[in-house]
Amino acid sequence: MDYTTNTISLEDIEGARKRLDGKVGSSPLIPLNYLVPDINIYLKLENLQPIGSFKLRGACNVLGKLSADQLKDGVYTASAGNFAQGLAWNTQKLGIPCNVIVPDHAPAAKLSAIKRLGGEIVKVPFSEWWKVLETHNFDGMAGTFVHPVSDPAVIAGNGTIGLEIFESLPEVDAIIAPYGGGGLSCGIASAIKALKPDVKVYACEVDTAAPLKASMTEDRPVEFDYKASFIDGMGGKSVLTEMWPLARKLLDDSIVVKLQEVVDALKLMAERNHVIAEGAGAAPLAAALSGKAGKGNIVCVVSGGNIDTDKLTTILQGNIP
């Protein structure tokens, strides 16, 4: 499978939307019930998708493009949880096996959801899991490997979110999306830059896992001293090599936020909009509230809502889990 592309066309994304039609619905775009001077903040609620995450979009699109021969032995992926759920949700409907390599810090809520959807889990240390993302291979695993981030069909599926944002809010000035591997932010940027080039698209990272910001500063992919946190859906040791050209071309910047800012944003969404997000899903709101994305109409992509209840309880008390 070719992962070397650094361009995702509007045609690719519109084709993805056709494959998703009748399988994956659009998500609501709602205003944040909290006044911020000179900023109108909107929430794109991907946490309301059937698996609680945007990831079923890319998974659905890539499976729709694979041949019967590629699918005959099933598929496997490396995921911290949400893409695995998206893949398992789709393979369950196709009746084919789905194996998932997960890092040892993957949250219990996501692991139980993968099992419930029929996915088989292999848990490995973070460094070994990251190596699968870099090499696109796990020795001894049967089936076709589906990369959760850099497969062009996954990126195009994610790009359908950009189409929906533009159609719901043509006057959008900026979009903020969490950056884990870049598939979400680059997919959205591919769509929105084709439709309205002056819209700013920002990645968002947390200061314990910000390889994109470090790479943008150096203008080359660099290693980052990654530290695991309750925000399991964002960040890594480095920017994936095949994603760097796309990220550098499409993303205007990466806004780095602190863990406490994410806690405060997650709590705010719960209290003001009755929206439950996971850490990565709340990080874009933290970025918007920092003012670093500028003024005007800002859309925050609430990428998912799969969070362990004990962590949520701690966050609603205003504390970092």
ZADO-1210 file (C-alpha; in nm, 4 decimals, padded with zeros to 6 digits):
<atoms>
<atom x="00.0000" y="00.0000" z="00.0000" code="MET" pos="1"/>
<atom x="00.1405" y="00.3443" z="-00.0979" code="ASP" pos="2"/>
<atom x="00.1824" y="00.5814" z="00.1963" code="TYR" pos="3"/>
<atom x="00.4172" y="00.8261" z="00.0223" code="THR" pos="4"/>
<atom x="00.1567" y="01.0704" z="-00.1082" code="THR" pos="5"/>
<atom x="00.1778" y="01.4273" z="00.0199" code="ASN" pos="6"/>
<atom x="-00.1428" y="01.5453" z="-00.1471" code="THR" pos="7"/>
<atom x="-00.5016" y="01.4543" z="-00.0659" code="ILE" pos="8"/>
<atom x="-00.7341" y="01.6059" z="-00.3259" code="SER" pos="9"/>
<atom x="-01.0838" y="01.7395" z="-00.2817" code="LEU" pos="10"/>
<atom x="-01.1905" y="01.4654" z="-00.5239" code="GLU" pos="11"/>
<atom x="-01.0411" y="01.2050" z="-00.2870" code="ASP" pos="12"/>
<atom x="-01.2405" y="01.3488" z="00.0027" code="ILE" pos="13"/>
<atom x="-01.5649" y="01.3764" z="-00.1910" code="GLU" pos="14"/>
<atom x="-01.5156" y="01.0143" z="-00.2979" code="GLY" pos="15"/>
<atom x="-01.4726" y="00.9215" z="00.0675" code="ALA" pos="16"/>
<atom x="-01.8000" y="01.0913" z="00.1525" code="ARG" pos="17"/>
<atom x="-01.9788" y="00.8751" z="-00.1036" code="LYS" pos="18"/>
<atom x="-01.8312" y="00.5608" z="00.0551" code="ARG" pos="19"/>
<atom x="-01.9374" y="00.6802" z="00.3998" code="LEU" pos="20"/>
<atom x="-02.2914" y="00.7644" z="00.2881" code="ASP" pos="21"/>
<atom x="-02.5430" y="00.5530" z="00.4772" code="GLY" pos="22"/>
<atom x="-02.2702" y="00.4144" z="00.7041" code="LYS" pos="23"/>
<atom x="-02.1258" y="00.7133" z="00.8895" code="VAL" pos="24"/>
<atom x="-02.3361" y="01.0181" z="00.9685" code="GLY" pos="25"/>
<atom x="-02.2315" y="01.3820" z="00.9917" code="SER" pos="26"/>
<atom x="-02.1726" y="01.5251" z="01.3391" code="SER" pos="27"/>
<atom x="-02.3310" y="01.8390" z="01.4890" code="PRO" pos="28"/>
<atom x="-02.1558" y="02.1757" z="01.4941" code="LEU" pos="29"/>
<atom x="-02.2711" y="02.3775" z="01.7948" code="ILE" pos="30"/>
<atom x="-02.1657" y="02.7054" z="01.9596" code="PRO" pos="31"/>
<atom x="-01.9832" y="02.6910" z="02.2913" code="LEU" pos="32"/>
<atom x="-02.2090" y="02.8235" z="02.5680" code="ASN" pos="33"/>
<atom x="-01.9360" y="03.0474" z="02.7024" code="TYR" pos="34"/>
<atom x="-01.8614" y="03.4040" z="02.5963" code="LEU" pos="35"/>
<atom x="-01.5071" y="03.4933" z="02.4919" code="VAL" pos="36"/>
<atom x="-01.4355" y="03.8512" z="02.3735" code="PRO" pos="37"/>
<atom x="-01.3976" y="03.8733" z="01.9938" code="ASP" pos="38"/>
<atom x="-01.4073" y="03.4934" z="01.9519" code="ILE" pos="39"/>
<atom x="-01.7025" y="03.2775" z="01.8493" code="ASN" pos="40"/>
<atom x="-01.6145" y="02.9206" z="01.9407" code="ILE" pos="41"/>
<atom x="-01.7917" y="02.6252" z="01.7825" code="TYR" pos="42"/>
<atom x="-01.7626" y="02.2581" z="01.8751" code="LEU" pos="43"/>
<atom x="-01.7591" y="01.9869" z="01.6050" code="LYS" pos="44"/>
<atom x="-01.8924" y="01.6912" z="01.8012" code="LEU" pos="45"/>
<atom x="-01.7186" y="01.3828" z="01.6655" code="GLU" pos="46"/>
<atom x="-01.7509" y="01.2352" z="02.0152" code="ASN" pos="47"/>
<atom x="-02.1134" y="01.1614" z="01.9215" code="LEU" pos="48"/>
<atom x="-02.0198" y="00.9126" z="01.6484" code="GLN" pos="49"/>
<atom x="-02.1263" y="00.5498" z="01.7207" code="PRO" pos="50"/>
<atom x="-01.7810" y="00.4608" z="01.8563" code="ILE" pos="51"/>
<atom x="-01.7361" y="00.7947" z="02.0329" code="GLY" pos="52"/>
<atom x="-01.4699" y="00.9144" z="01.7884" code="SER" pos="53"/>
<atom x="-01.4066" y="01.0448" z="01.4365" code="PHE" pos="54"/>
<atom x="-01.1927" y="00.7408" z="01.3582" code="LYS" pos="55"/>
<atom x="-01.4675" y="00.5321" z="01.2000" code="LEU" pos="56"/>
<atom x="-01.4621" y="00.7741" z="00.9016" code="ARG" pos="57"/>
<atom x="-01.1127" y="00.6837" z="00.7855" code="GLY" pos="58"/>
<atom x="-01.1591" y="00.3180" z="00.8720" code="ALA" pos="59"/>
<atom x="-01.4792" y="00.2963" z="00.6691" code="CYS" pos="60"/>
<atom x="-01.3186" y="00.4651" z="00.3698" code="ASN" pos="61"/>
<atom x="-01.0050" y="00.2535" z="00.3631" code="VAL" pos="62"/>
<atom x="-01.1998" y="-00.0744" z="00.3936" code="LEU" pos="63"/>
<atom x="-01.4259" y="00.0412" z="00.1121" code="GLY" pos="64"/>
<atom x="-01.1216" y="00.0739" z="-00.1130" code="LYS" pos="65"/>
<atom x="-00.9490" y="-00.2564" z="-00.0292" code="LEU" pos="66"/>
<atom x="-00.9980" y="-00.5516" z="-00.2648" code="SER" pos="67"/>
<atom x="-01.1547" y="-00.8833" z="-00.1668" code="ALA" pos="68"/>
<atom x="-00.8096" y="-01.0405" z="-00.1856" code="ASP" pos="69"/>
<atom x="-00.6679" y="-00.7811" z="00.0561" code="GLN" pos="70"/>
<atom x="-00.9530" y="-00.8451" z="00.2975" code="LEU" pos="71"/>
<atom x="-00.9606" y="-01.2278" z="00.2860" code="LYS" pos="72"/>
<atom x="-00.7313" y="-01.2716" z="00.5894" code="ASP" pos="73"/>
<atom x="-00.8717" y="-00.9720" z="00.7748" code="GLY" pos="74"/>
<atom x="-00.6890" y="-00.6552" z="00.8747" code="VAL" pos="75"/>
<atom x="-00.4738" y="-00.5304" z="01.1580" code="TYR" pos="76"/>
<atom x="-00.3641" y="-00.1924" z="01.2881" code="THR" pos="77"/>
<atom x="-00.1684" y="-00.0164" z="01.5627" code="ALA" pos="78"/>
<atom x="-00.3865" y="00.2138" z="01.7688" code="SER" pos="79"/>
<atom x="-00.4139" y="00.3710" z="02.1125" code="ALA" pos="80"/>
<atom x="-00.7808" y="00.2774" z="02.0982" code="GLY" pos="81"/>
<atom x="-01.0040" y="00.4967" z="01.8859" code="ASN" pos="82"/>
<atom x="-00.8917" y="00.3915" z="01.5372" code="PHE" pos="83"/>
<atom x="-00.9020" y="00.0310" z="01.6528" code="ALA" pos="84"/>
<atom x="-01.2653" y="00.0808" z="01.7488" code="GLN" pos="85"/>
<atom x="-01.3372" y="00.2397" z="01.4111" code="GLY" pos="86"/>
<atom x="-01.1759" y="-00.0492" z="01.2277" code="LEU" pos="87"/>
<atom x="-01.3434" y="-00.3144" z="01.4431" code="ALA" pos="88"/>
<atom x="-01.6822" y="-00.1432" z="01.4065" code="TRP" pos="89"/>
<atom x="-01.6483" y="-00.1690" z="01.0290" code="ASN" pos="90"/>
<atom x="-01.4932" y="-00.5178" z="01.0115" code="THR" pos="91"/>
<atom x="-01.7682" y="-00.6537" z="01.2341" code="GLN" pos="92"/>
<atom x="-02.0165" y="-00.5518" z="00.9662" code="LYS" pos="93"/>
<atom x="-01.8011" y="-00.7152" z="00.6965" code="LEU" pos="94"/>
<atom x="-01.7507" y="-01.0332" z="00.8982" code="GLY" pos="95"/>
<atom x="-01.3693" y="-01.0328" z="00.8767" code="ILE" pos="96"/>
<atom x="-01.1030" y="-01.0560" z="01.1521" code="PRO" pos="97"/>
<atom x="-00.9535" y="-00.7434" z="01.3073" code="CYS" pos="98"/>
<atom x="-00.6349" y="-00.7525" z="01.5153" code="ASN" pos="99"/>
<atom x="-00.5096" y="-00.4520" z="01.7083" code="VAL" pos="100"/>
<atom x="-00.1660" y="-00.3716" z="01.8507" code="ILE" pos="101"/>
<atom x="-00.2127" y="-00.1305" z="02.1416" code="VAL" pos="102"/>
<atom x="00.0396" y="00.0516" z="02.3649" code="PRO" pos="103"/>
<atom x="00.0628" y="-00.0499" z="02.7282" code="ASP" pos="104"/>
<atom x="-00.0933" y="00.2805" z="02.8444" code="HIS" pos="105"/>
<atom x="-00.4143" y="00.2388" z="02.6404" code="ALA" pos="106"/>
<atom x="-00.7154" y="00.3190" z="02.8621" code="PRO" pos="107"/>
<atom x="-00.9487" y="00.0468" z="02.9850" code="ALA" pos="108"/>
<atom x="-01.2572" y="00.2107" z="02.8308" code="ALA" pos="109"/>
<atom x="-01.1067" y="00.1871" z="02.4842" code="LYS" pos="110"/>
<atom x="-00.9785" y="-00.1672" z="02.5286" code="LEU" pos="111"/>
<atom x="-01.3166" y="-00.2958" z="02.6440" code="SER" pos="112"/>
<atom x="-01.4843" y="-00.1249" z="02.3480" code="ALA" pos="113"/>
<atom x="-01.2426" y="-00.2902" z="02.1030" code="ILE" pos="114"/>
<atom x="-01.3207" y="-00.6322" z="02.2519" code="LYS" pos="115"/>
<atom x="-01.6942" y="-00.5619" z="02.2449" code="ARG" pos="116"/>
<atom x="-01.6682" y="-00.4882" z="01.8720" code="LEU" pos="117"/>
<atom x="-01.4853" y="-00.8145" z="01.8073" code="GLY" pos="118"/>
<atom x="-01.1279" y="-00.6876" z="01.7852" code="GLY" pos="119"/>
<atom x="-00.8408" y="-00.9060" z="01.9075" code="GLU" pos="120"/>
<atom x="-00.5896" y="-00.7125" z="02.1191" code="ILE" pos="121"/>
<atom x="-00.2117" y="-00.7468" z="02.1406" code="VAL" pos="122"/>
<atom x="-00.0653" y="-00.5173" z="02.4078" code="LYS" pos="123"/>
<atom x="00.3000" y="-00.4101" z="02.3706" code="VAL" pos="124"/>
<atom x="00.5322" y="-00.1469" z="02.5242" code="PRO" pos="125"/>
<atom x="00.4929" y="00.2051" z="02.3809" code="PHE" pos="126"/>
<atom x="00.8280" y="00.1953" z="02.1981" code="SER" pos="127"/>
<atom x="00.7353" y="-00.1297" z="02.0233" code="GLU" pos="128"/>
<atom x="00.3907" y="00.0076" z="01.9345" code="TRP" pos="129"/>
<atom x="00.5456" y="00.3241" z="01.7910" code="TRP" pos="130"/>
<atom x="00.7799" y="00.1108" z="01.5801" code="LYS" pos="131"/>
<atom x="00.4758" y="-00.0521" z="01.4159" code="VAL" pos="132"/>
<atom x="00.3527" y="00.2943" z="01.3183" code="LEU" pos="133"/>
<atom x="00.6925" y="00.3733" z="01.1692" code="GLU" pos="134"/>
<atom x="00.7517" y="00.0423" z="00.9881" code="THR" pos="135"/>
<atom x="00.3896" y="-00.0475" z="00.8995" code="HIS" pos="136"/>
<atom x="00.4551" y="-00.4037" z="01.0082" code="ASN" pos="137"/>
<atom x="00.4222" y="-00.6414" z="01.3033" code="PHE" pos="138"/>
<atom x="00.6017" y="-00.9726" z="01.2621" code="ASP" pos="139"/>
<atom x="00.3790" y="-01.2772" z="01.2576" code="GLY" pos="140"/>
<atom x="00.0500" y="-01.0878" z="01.2214" code="MET" pos="141"/>
<atom x="-00.1850" y="-01.2104" z="00.9488" code="ALA" pos="142"/>
<atom x="-00.3974" y="-00.9808" z="00.7350" code="GLY" pos="143"/>
<atom x="-00.3545" y="-00.6458" z="00.5644" code="THR" pos="144"/>
<atom x="-00.2026" y="-00.3670" z="00.7727" code="PHE" pos="145"/>
<atom x="-00.4103" y="-00.0488" z="00.7876" code="VAL" pos="146"/>
<atom x="-00.2161" y="00.2526" z="00.9070" code="HIS" pos="147"/>
<atom x="-00.4321" y="00.4616" z="01.1428" code="PRO" pos="148"/>
<atom x="-00.2760" y="00.7898" z="01.0349" code="VAL" pos="149"/>
<atom x="-00.0891" y="00.8010" z="00.7050" code="SER" pos="150"/>
<atom x="-00.2969" y="00.5801" z="00.4748" code="ASP" pos="151"/>
<atom x="-00.4277" y="00.8281" z="00.2139" code="PRO" pos="152"/>
<atom x="-00.7740" y="00.6706" z="00.2315" code="ALA" pos="153"/>
<atom x="-00.7797" y="00.7240" z="00.6089" code="VAL" pos="154"/>
<atom x="-00.6780" y="01.0881" z="00.5666" code="ILE" pos="155"/>
<atom x="-00.9429" y="01.1398" z="00.2977" code="ALA" pos="156"/>
<atom x="-01.2079" y="00.9863" z="00.5229" code="GLY" pos="157"/>
<atom x="-01.1081" y="01.2274" z="00.7988" code="ASN" pos="158"/>
<atom x="-01.1273" y="01.5095" z="00.5463" code="GLY" pos="159"/>
<atom x="-01.5050" y="01.4683" z="00.5254" code="THR" pos="160"/>
<atom x="-01.5149" y="01.6557" z="00.8570" code="ILE" pos="161"/>
<atom x="-01.3713" y="01.9560" z="00.6752" code="GLY" pos="162"/>
<atom x="-01.6460" y="01.9402" z="00.4134" code="LEU" pos="163"/>
<atom x="-01.9107" y="01.9376" z="00.6868" code="GLU" pos="164"/>
<atom x="-01.7549" y="02.2304" z="00.8732" code="ILE" pos="165"/>
<atom x="-01.7478" y="02.4443" z="00.5592" code="PHE" pos="166"/>
<atom x="-02.1063" y="02.3583" z="00.4690" code="GLU" pos="167"/>
<atom x="-02.2312" y="02.4345" z="00.8213" code="SER" pos="168"/>
<atom x="-02.0179" y="02.7467" z="00.8755" code="LEU" pos="169"/>
<atom x="-01.8890" y="02.8990" z="00.5481" code="PRO" pos="170"/>
<atom x="-01.7655" y="03.2018" z="00.7429" code="GLU" pos="171"/>
<atom x="-01.5232" y="02.9920" z="00.9476" code="VAL" pos="172"/>
<atom x="-01.1917" y="03.1684" z="01.0180" code="ASP" pos="173"/>
<atom x="-00.9921" y="02.8936" z="01.1872" code="ALA" pos="174"/>
<atom x="-01.0128" y="02.5243" z="01.2727" code="ILE" pos="175"/>
<atom x="-00.8223" y="02.3526" z="01.5529" code="ILE" pos="176"/>
<atom x="-00.7758" y="01.9758" z="01.5590" code="ALA" pos="177"/>
<atom x="-00.5734" y="01.7567" z="01.7963" code="PRO" pos="178"/>
<atom x="-00.2484" y="01.6205" z="01.6560" code="TYR" pos="179"/>
<atom x="-00.1663" y="01.2593" z="01.7267" code="GLY" pos="180"/>
<atom x="-00.0156" y="01.1420" z="01.3999" code="GLY" pos="181"/>
<atom x="-00.1603" y="01.4099" z="01.1731" code="GLY" pos="182"/>
<atom x="-00.4307" y="01.2165" z="00.9890" code="GLY" pos="183"/>
<atom x="-00.7165" y="01.4246" z="01.1315" code="LEU" pos="184"/>
<atom x="-00.5679" y="01.7729" z="01.1038" code="SER" pos="185"/>
<atom x="-00.4189" y="01.7101" z="00.7589" code="CYS" pos="186"/>
<atom x="-00.7399" y="01.5539" z="00.6319" code="GLY" pos="187"/>
<atom x="-00.9464" y="01.8516" z="00.7454" code="ILE" pos="188"/>
<atom x="-00.6885" y="02.0960" z="00.6088" code="ALA" pos="189"/>
<atom x="-00.6866" y="01.9183" z="00.2713" code="SER" pos="190"/>
<atom x="-01.0600" y="01.9804" z="00.2406" code="ALA" pos="191"/>
<atom x="-01.0861" y="02.3306" z="00.3831" code="ILE" pos="192"/>
<atom x="-00.7807" y="02.4733" z="00.2039" code="LYS" pos="193"/>
<atom x="-00.9286" y="02.3562" z="-00.1270" code="ALA" pos="194"/>
<atom x="-01.2628" y="02.5199" z="-00.0493" code="LEU" pos="195"/>
<atom x="-01.1484" y="02.8354" z="00.1325" code="LYS" pos="196"/>
<atom x="-00.7684" y="02.8771" z="00.1287" code="PRO" pos="197"/>
<atom x="-00.7552" y="03.1664" z="00.3759" code="ASP" pos="198"/>
<atom x="-00.8959" y="02.9566" z="00.6632" code="VAL" pos="199"/>
<atom x="-00.6278" y="02.8830" z="00.9217" code="LYS" pos="200"/>
<atom x="-00.5929" y="02.5197" z="01.0271" code="VAL" pos="201"/>
<atom x="-00.4058" y="02.4633" z="01.3505" code="TYR" pos="202"/>
<atom x="-00.2836" y="02.1431" z="01.5043" code="ALA" pos="203"/>
<atom x="-00.3039" y="02.1221" z="01.8816" code="CYS" pos="204"/>
<atom x="-00.0587" y="01.9384" z="02.1055" code="GLU" pos="205"/>
<atom x="-00.0016" y="01.9069" z="02.4777" code="VAL" pos="206"/>
<atom x="00.3350" y="02.0133" z="02.6199" code="ASP" pos="207"/>
<atom x="00.4161" y="01.6580" z="02.7321" code="THR" pos="208"/>
<atom x="00.3856" y="01.5332" z="02.3725" code="ALA" pos="209"/>
<atom x="00.4548" y="01.8035" z="02.1140" code="ALA" pos="210"/>
<atom x="00.6764" y="01.6638" z="01.8356" code="PRO" pos="211"/>
<atom x="00.5029" y="01.8652" z="01.5622" code="LEU" pos="212"/>
<atom x="00.5726" y="02.2026" z="01.7248" code="LYS" pos="213"/>
<atom x="00.9352" y="02.0997" z="01.7822" code="ALA" pos="214"/>
<atom x="00.9630" y="01.9867" z="01.4195" code="SER" pos="215"/>
<atom x="00.8068" y="02.3074" z="01.2871" code="MET" pos="216"/>
<atom x="01.0540" y="02.5091" z="01.4915" code="THR" pos="217"/>
<atom x="01.3462" y="02.3159" z="01.3403" code="GLU" pos="218"/>
<atom x="01.1789" y="02.2826" z="00.9965" code="ASP" pos="219"/>
<atom x="01.2504" y="01.9089" z="01.0017" code="ARG" pos="220"/>
<atom x="01.1165" y="01.6046" z="01.1879" code="PRO" pos="221"/>
<atom x="01.2828" y="01.5819" z="01.5294" code="VAL" pos="222"/>
<atom x="01.2591" y="01.3511" z="01.8300" code="GLU" pos="223"/>
<atom x="01.0577" y="01.4652" z="02.1317" code="PHE" pos="224"/>
<atom x="01.0837" y="01.3592" z="02.4941" code="ASP" pos="225"/>
<atom x="00.7334" y="01.2089" z="02.5046" code="TYR" pos="226"/>
<atom x="00.5676" y="01.1678" z="02.8440" code="LYS" pos="227"/>
<atom x="00.2450" y="00.9682" z="02.8739" code="ALA" pos="228"/>
<atom x="-00.0547" y="01.1417" z="03.0325" code="SER" pos="229"/>
<atom x="-00.4324" y="01.1079" z="03.0559" code="PHE" pos="230"/>
<atom x="-00.4372" y="01.2529" z="02.7027" code="ILE" pos="231"/>
<atom x="-00.3697" y="00.9208" z="02.5322" code="ASP" pos="232"/>
<atom x="-00.4972" y="01.0181" z="02.1865" code="GLY" pos="233"/>
<atom x="-00.2349" y="01.2833" z="02.1102" code="MET" pos="234"/>
<atom x="00.1368" y="01.3025" z="02.0546" code="GLY" pos="235"/>
<atom x="00.4247" y="01.0651" z="02.0106" code="GLY" pos="236"/>
<atom x="00.8005" y="01.0438" z="02.0016" code="LYS" pos="237"/>
<atom x="00.8292" y="01.2185" z="01.6654" code="SER" pos="238"/>
<atom x="00.6404" y="01.3264" z="01.3559" code="VAL" pos="239"/>
<atom x="00.5898" y="01.0281" z="01.1270" code="LEU" pos="240"/>
<atom x="00.8240" y="01.0721" z="00.8304" code="THR" pos="241"/>
<atom x="00.5551" y="01.0181" z="00.5678" code="GLU" pos="242"/>
<atom x="00.3261" y="01.2770" z="00.7329" code="MET" pos="243"/>
<atom x="00.5810" y="01.5574" z="00.7606" code="TRP" pos="244"/>
<atom x="00.5486" y="01.6944" z="00.4012" code="PRO" pos="245"/>
<atom x="00.1692" y="01.7079" z="00.4303" code="LEU" pos="246"/>
<atom x="00.1712" y="01.8653" z="00.7783" code="ALA" pos="247"/>
<atom x="00.4334" y="02.1244" z="00.6850" code="ARG" pos="248"/>
<atom x="00.2397" y="02.2221" z="00.3711" code="LYS" pos="249"/>
<atom x="-00.1130" y="02.2337" z="00.5131" code="LEU" pos="250"/>
<atom x="-00.1001" y="02.3275" z="00.8813" code="LEU" pos="251"/>
<atom x="-00.0518" y="02.6900" z="00.9813" code="ASP" pos="252"/>
<atom x="00.0984" y="02.6103" z="01.3209" code="ASP" pos="253"/>
<atom x="00.0754" y="02.3837" z="01.6225" code="SER" pos="254"/>
<atom x="-00.0697" y="02.5350" z="01.9381" code="ILE" pos="255"/>
<atom x="00.0768" y="02.3754" z="02.2491" code="VAL" pos="256"/>
<atom x="-00.1331" y="02.3660" z="02.5659" code="VAL" pos="257"/>
<atom x="-00.0720" y="02.2468" z="02.9223" code="LYS" pos="258"/>
<atom x="-00.2402" y="01.9518" z="03.0915" code="LEU" pos="259"/>
<atom x="-00.4265" y="02.1804" z="03.3326" code="GLN" pos="260"/>
<atom x="-00.5603" y="02.3860" z="03.0417" code="GLU" pos="261"/>
<atom x="-00.7018" y="02.0682" z="02.8879" code="VAL" pos="262"/>
<atom x="-00.8588" y="01.9739" z="03.2220" code="VAL" pos="263"/>
<atom x="-01.0200" y="02.3183" z="03.2434" code="ASP" pos="264"/>
<atom x="-01.1497" y="02.2981" z="02.8852" code="ALA" pos="265"/>
<atom x="-01.2933" y="01.9501" z="02.9346" code="LEU" pos="266"/>
<atom x="-01.4664" y="02.0621" z="03.2526" code="LYS" pos="267"/>
<atom x="-01.6015" y="02.3725" z="03.0792" code="LEU" pos="268"/>
<atom x="-01.7556" y="02.1706" z="02.7966" code="MET" pos="269"/>
<atom x="-01.9181" y="01.9345" z="03.0437" code="ALA" pos="270"/>
<atom x="-02.0634" y="02.2159" z="03.2517" code="GLU" pos="271"/>
<atom x="-02.1681" y="02.4585" z="02.9768" code="ARG" pos="272"/>
<atom x="-02.2616" y="02.2309" z="02.6854" code="ASN" pos="273"/>
<atom x="-02.3137" y="01.8954" z="02.8615" code="HIS" pos="274"/>
<atom x="-02.0506" y="01.7485" z="02.6267" code="VAL" pos="275"/>
<atom x="-01.8185" y="01.4734" z="02.7495" code="ILE" pos="276"/>
<atom x="-01.4837" y="01.4673" z="02.5729" code="ALA" pos="277"/>
<atom x="-01.1635" y="01.2748" z="02.6193" code="GLU" pos="278"/>
<atom x="-00.8386" y="01.4659" z="02.6679" code="GLY" pos="279"/>
<atom x="-00.7516" y="01.4933" z="02.2996" code="ALA" pos="280"/>
<atom x="-01.1066" y="01.6050" z="02.2254" code="GLY" pos="281"/>
<atom x="-01.0864" y="01.8914" z="02.4747" code="ALA" pos="282"/>
<atom x="-00.7384" y="02.0127" z="02.3768" code="ALA" pos="283"/>
<atom x="-00.8580" y="02.2205" z="02.0766" code="PRO" pos="284"/>
<atom x="-01.0902" y="02.4161" z="02.3042" code="LEU" pos="285"/>
<atom x="-00.7992" y="02.4801" z="02.5399" code="ALA" pos="286"/>
<atom x="-00.6059" y="02.6121" z="02.2396" code="ALA" pos="287"/>
<atom x="-00.8919" y="02.8381" z="02.1291" code="ALA" pos="288"/>
<atom x="-00.9342" y="02.9791" z="02.4802" code="LEU" pos="289"/>
<atom x="-00.5622" y="03.0634" z="02.4880" code="SER" pos="290"/>
<atom x="-00.6181" y="03.3175" z="02.2093" code="GLY" pos="291"/>
<atom x="-00.3362" y="03.1726" z="01.9977" code="LYS" pos="292"/>
<atom x="-00.5706" y="03.0860" z="01.7107" code="ALA" pos="293"/>
<atom x="-00.6758" y="03.4487" z="01.6728" code="GLY" pos="294"/>
<atom x="-01.0222" y="03.6016" z="01.6647" code="LYS" pos="295"/>
<atom x="-01.3423" y="03.5372" z="01.4715" code="GLY" pos="296"/>
<atom x="-01.5226" y="03.2096" z="01.4120" code="ASN" pos="297"/>
<atom x="-01.3128" y="02.9237" z="01.5447" code="ILE" pos="298"/>
<atom x="-01.4137" y="02.5572" z="01.5161" code="VAL" pos="299"/>
<atom x="-01.2732" y="02.3133" z="01.7717" code="CYS" pos="300"/>
<atom x="-01.2866" y="01.9502" z="01.6641" code="VAL" pos="301"/>
<atom x="-01.3995" y="01.7419" z="01.9618" code="VAL" pos="302"/>
<atom x="-01.2333" y="01.4323" z="01.8222" code="SER" pos="303"/>
<atom x="-01.3593" y="01.1798" z="02.0768" code="GLY" pos="304"/>
<atom x="-01.5274" y="01.1142" z="02.4079" code="GLY" pos="305"/>
<atom x="-01.3798" y="00.7821" z="02.5187" code="ASN" pos="306"/>
<atom x="-01.2479" y="00.8505" z="02.8661" code="ILE" pos="307"/>
<atom x="-01.2247" y="00.6292" z="03.1736" code="ASP" pos="308"/>
<atom x="-01.4829" y="00.7302" z="03.4338" code="THR" pos="309"/>
<atom x="-01.2279" y="00.7588" z="03.7151" code="ASP" pos="310"/>
<atom x="-01.0264" y="01.0054" z="03.5094" code="LYS" pos="311"/>
<atom x="-01.3400" y="01.2001" z="03.4207" code="LEU" pos="312"/>
<atom x="-01.4360" y="01.2230" z="03.7870" code="THR" pos="313"/>
<atom x="-01.0957" y="01.3673" z="03.8727" code="THR" pos="314"/>
<atom x="-01.1169" y="01.6179" z="03.5863" code="ILE" pos="315"/>
<atom x="-01.4655" y="01.7367" z="03.6849" code="LEU" pos="316"/>
<atom x="-01.3142" y="01.8216" z="04.0225" code="GLN" pos="317"/>
<atom x="-01.0626" y="02.0410" z="03.8395" code="GLY" pos="318"/>
<atom x="-00.7633" y="01.8124" z="03.8860" code="ASN" pos="319"/>
<atom x="-00.5182" y="01.6400" z="03.6491" code="ILE" pos="320"/>
<atom x="-00.5636" y="01.2589" z="03.6559" code="PRO" pos="321"/>
</atoms>
